[in-house]
Amino acid sequence: ERSGQDIYIALDVSTSMLAEDIKPSRLVHAKREILGLIDELKGDRIGIIAFAGDAFVQCPLTFDYNALRLFLETLDPTSVGTPGTDIATAIKTARLSFKRVSQTNKPILVILSDGESFENDPVESAKVASKDNISIYTIGIGTPKGEPIPQFNATNTLTGYKKDKNNEVILSQLNEDILKAISQETDGKYFNSNLGSLVIDNVYKDISLNENRRLEEQLLKFHKDRYQWPLALAFILLLCDSLLIDRKRKQ
């Protein structure tokens, strides 16, 4: 019997996700991936974690997919007050939340990011998650060639591109190595979404395939002979019946 899965989606909302090497931007494309997953869900609980230089649960695990869409729509680089990209903290946030509220023995975390992680060690965080039996799927958003990070004013007008201390334009590039390492540590998979096409269908198919395998294993575990108990009871009853008959004959 399928009981559904618990799935957290960790969305990178750092300013580098505003880069436009994936049209119209990395962040918009990542949201499209998440919406595609929500449309595929069948009885799974899903939640959203937003992260940049910090991470927090934007929407806890729920069956209310319409609420998920509303929460997702509001996410942008201003959602997390701390600048940067801390994938490790996003993994930790999901791990702690799963411990508190998850009812499945194989929770799933899906991370959508360009992989530019500058704080803490996401691979070490993934190793800890693996000990808690969490599978992490990573989706790379962006291109290895990279793209400048646009900056906008209060009226959403482009004012220029982010620069470093030397006044050079920063080029934000997809870091596939980090994302692949995270998924490999946790029995998950890495998917590349840098061509602009959605890969979330493949992610959900793989998650469902693994679930089917686990269900088959559980079924095999339950296929055990149980005849010994009723047979023993029948033997005891026959013995009692035999003793009663002998007793009556003696009387």
Helices and strands as residue ranges (DSSP letters): E 6-12, G 15-18, H 26-40, E 45-51, E 55-62, H 65-74, H 87-101, E 108-113, H 122-131, E 135-140, E 147-148, E 150-152, E 158-161, E 171-172, H 176-185, E 190-192, H 200-222, H 228-250
